[in-house]
Amino acid sequence: MSSAAAKTLVVTLKRSLIGVPHKTKAVALSLGLRRVNQTVERPNNPAIRGQLWKVKHLVDVKTDEQAASQVRATLQRLRRRAPAVATHQPLTQRSAPPF
């Protein structure tokens, strides 16, 4: 984290809860994580950090600034590019087929 503590943490469930101990599953559910790739925002406080420590092998945690910069980078990467200009000859100027 940076020198100024982040106010919120963005938590994403990256692994399935199938087969994990029921106490670990209960912690993930209490964080609001029910489906794989589900993302929630939680306040950055010792209680939440303790819950995240118990499920650190199942989740991906980012600060709100890191998550925002990742979203901006993804949007910039996916931004629609201008279509390539094709310079075709009109049909009247084309030569006849070779057969």
C-alpha positions as CSV (number, residue, x, y, z in Angstrom):
1,M,0.0,0.0,0.0
2,S,1.0,3.6,-0.4
3,S,2.0,5.9,2.5
4,A,-1.6,7.0,2.8
5,A,-3.8,4.1,3.8
6,A,-6.5,3.2,1.3
7,K,-10.0,3.7,2.5
8,T,-11.5,0.7,0.8
9,L,-10.3,-2.6,-0.5
10,V,-11.6,-4.3,-3.6
11,V,-11.9,-8.0,-3.0
12,T,-12.5,-10.6,-5.8
13,L,-13.2,-14.3,-5.2
14,K,-10.8,-16.1,-7.5
15,R,-11.1,-19.7,-6.4
16,S,-14.2,-21.8,-5.8
17,L,-15.6,-22.4,-2.3
18,I,-16.2,-26.1,-3.1
19,G,-14.2,-28.3,-0.8
20,V,-13.0,-25.6,1.5
21,P,-13.6,-26.0,5.3
22,H,-17.0,-24.7,6.4
23,K,-15.4,-22.0,8.6
24,T,-13.4,-20.7,5.7
25,K,-16.5,-20.7,3.5
26,A,-18.4,-18.8,6.2
27,V,-15.7,-16.1,6.2
28,A,-15.9,-15.7,2.5
29,L,-19.7,-15.5,2.6
30,S,-19.5,-12.9,5.4
31,L,-17.3,-10.8,3.1
32,G,-20.2,-11.0,0.6
33,L,-18.4,-13.3,-1.8
34,R,-20.6,-16.0,-3.2
35,R,-19.6,-16.6,-6.8
36,V,-16.2,-16.9,-8.5
37,N,-15.0,-13.6,-10.0
38,Q,-17.5,-11.7,-7.8
39,T,-16.0,-8.4,-6.7
40,V,-17.0,-6.4,-3.6
41,E,-15.7,-3.3,-1.9
42,R,-15.0,-3.4,1.9
43,P,-13.6,-0.8,4.3
44,N,-10.0,-1.1,5.2
45,N,-10.0,-1.9,8.9
46,P,-8.5,-4.5,11.1
47,A,-11.6,-6.7,11.2
48,I,-11.8,-6.9,7.4
49,R,-8.1,-7.5,7.0
50,G,-8.3,-10.4,9.5
51,Q,-11.1,-12.0,7.5
52,L,-9.0,-11.5,4.3
53,W,-6.1,-13.2,6.0
54,K,-8.2,-16.3,6.5
55,V,-9.2,-16.5,2.8
56,K,-6.0,-15.1,1.3
57,H,-5.6,-18.2,-0.9
58,L,-9.1,-17.8,-2.4
59,V,-9.2,-14.0,-3.1
60,D,-7.4,-11.2,-4.9
61,V,-7.2,-7.9,-2.9
62,K,-6.5,-4.5,-4.4
63,T,-6.8,-1.0,-3.1
64,D,-9.4,1.2,-4.6
65,E,-6.7,3.2,-6.5
66,Q,-5.2,0.0,-7.9
67,A,-8.6,-1.3,-9.0
68,A,-9.5,2.0,-10.7
69,S,-6.2,2.2,-12.6
70,Q,-6.7,-1.4,-13.8
71,V,-10.2,-0.6,-15.0
72,R,-8.9,2.5,-16.9
73,A,-6.1,0.3,-18.5
74,T,-8.6,-2.3,-19.6
75,L,-11.0,0.3,-21.1
76,Q,-8.1,1.9,-22.9
77,R,-7.0,-1.5,-24.3
78,L,-10.6,-2.3,-25.4
79,R,-11.3,1.1,-26.8
80,R,-12.6,0.7,-30.3
81,R,-10.1,1.7,-33.0
82,A,-11.0,3.5,-36.2
83,P,-11.7,1.1,-39.0
84,A,-9.0,0.5,-41.6
85,V,-9.7,2.3,-44.8
86,A,-9.8,-0.1,-47.8
87,T,-9.0,1.3,-51.2
88,H,-10.8,-0.9,-53.6
89,Q,-11.1,-0.2,-57.3
90,P,-14.6,0.4,-58.6
91,L,-16.1,-2.5,-60.4
92,T,-15.9,-0.8,-63.8
93,Q,-12.1,-0.4,-63.6
94,R,-11.3,-4.0,-62.7
95,S,-10.0,-6.2,-65.4
96,A,-12.0,-9.2,-66.6
97,P,-11.4,-12.5,-64.8
98,P,-8.6,-14.6,-66.3
99,F,-10.8,-17.6,-67.3
